[in-house]
Amino acid sequence: MTDYKKLKVDLLKKECLKRDIVCKPTRDEMIRALTLDDQGKWMYHTVQYKHKKGGFIVEIDYRNKPELIEMSKNIEKRFCQSMNVYSVGRVWFKCQSEFILS
């Protein structure tokens, strides 16, 4: 386990970019995010936006297991459907309503 407090800010930024971690660019926030990622507790962000033809497009990072499990429950209930698109480390879904993690 790396001691992130000894690293410079530019090295912390590079490490966050390498791991696809999105956080505030402050030293303390980057150290906290990297430490959580090392422990496996970092929650990767989910992108959601309105679709032109109605509904919502949801992009979930494949490492975000709780949200993928919740989405699979919505697919079983037929509230959402998989678009079979996998890009930039994300899985895409189309939902009838806004996706809210319970």
C-alpha positions in Angstrom: 0.0 0.0 0.0 1.4 3.3 -1.1 1.8 6.3 1.3 0.1 8.9 -0.7 0.9 11.7 1.7 4.6 11.6 0.4 3.6 12.1 -3.2 3.4 15.5 -5.0 0.1 16.8 -6.3 1.0 16.2 -10.0 1.7 12.5 -9.2 -1.5 12.2 -7.3 -3.4 13.6 -10.3 -1.7 11.1 -12.7 -2.6 8.2 -10.4 -6.3 9.4 -10.2 -6.4 9.7 -14.0 -4.8 6.2 -14.4 -7.5 4.7 -12.2 -10.4 6.7 -13.8 -11.2 8.3 -10.4 -13.2 11.6 -10.6 -12.8 13.8 -7.6 -12.0 17.3 -6.6 -8.4 18.3 -7.5 -7.3 19.0 -4.0 -4.5 17.1 -2.3 -6.6 15.8 0.6 -9.5 14.7 -1.6 -7.2 12.8 -4.1 -5.5 11.0 -1.2 -8.9 10.1 0.3 -10.1 8.8 -3.1 -7.0 6.8 -3.8 -7.0 5.2 -0.3 -10.7 4.2 -0.7 -9.9 2.8 -4.1 -7.1 0.7 -2.6 -9.6 -0.6 0.0 -12.2 -1.4 -2.7 -14.7 1.1 -1.3 -14.5 3.9 -4.0 -17.8 4.4 -5.8 -17.4 5.2 -9.5 -19.8 7.8 -10.8 -22.8 7.0 -12.9 -23.7 9.2 -15.9 -27.4 9.8 -16.7 -29.0 12.0 -19.3 -32.3 12.4 -21.2 -32.8 10.5 -24.4 -34.2 12.4 -27.5 -37.0 9.9 -27.9 -38.0 9.9 -24.2 -36.6 8.1 -21.3 -33.1 8.2 -19.9 -29.7 6.8 -21.0 -27.7 5.5 -18.0 -24.0 4.7 -18.1 -22.7 2.7 -15.2 -19.0 2.0 -14.6 -18.5 -1.8 -14.7 -16.6 -1.6 -11.3 -19.7 -0.1 -9.6 -21.2 -3.4 -8.4 -24.1 -2.1 -6.2 -25.5 0.0 -9.1 -25.2 -2.8 -11.6 -27.1 -5.1 -9.2 -29.8 -2.5 -8.8 -30.0 -2.1 -12.6 -30.3 -5.8 -13.1 -33.3 -5.8 -10.8 -34.9 -3.0 -12.9 -34.2 -5.0 -16.0 -36.1 -8.0 -14.5 -39.0 -5.7 -13.7 -38.8 -4.4 -17.3 -38.3 -0.8 -16.2 -34.9 -0.7 -18.1 -33.2 -2.5 -20.9 -29.6 -3.1 -21.8 -28.4 -1.3 -24.9 -25.6 -3.9 -25.4 -23.1 -1.1 -25.6 -19.8 -1.3 -23.7 -17.5 1.6 -24.0 -14.9 3.5 -22.0 -15.3 1.1 -19.1 -19.1 1.7 -18.9 -22.2 -0.4 -19.5 -25.1 1.5 -21.2 -28.8 1.1 -20.3 -32.1 2.7 -21.5 -34.6 3.4 -18.7 -38.2 4.7 -18.8 -37.7 6.9 -15.8 -34.7 8.3 -13.9 -32.4 5.7 -12.3 -32.1 6.2 -8.6 -30.0 3.9 -6.4 -32.0 2.8 -3.4 
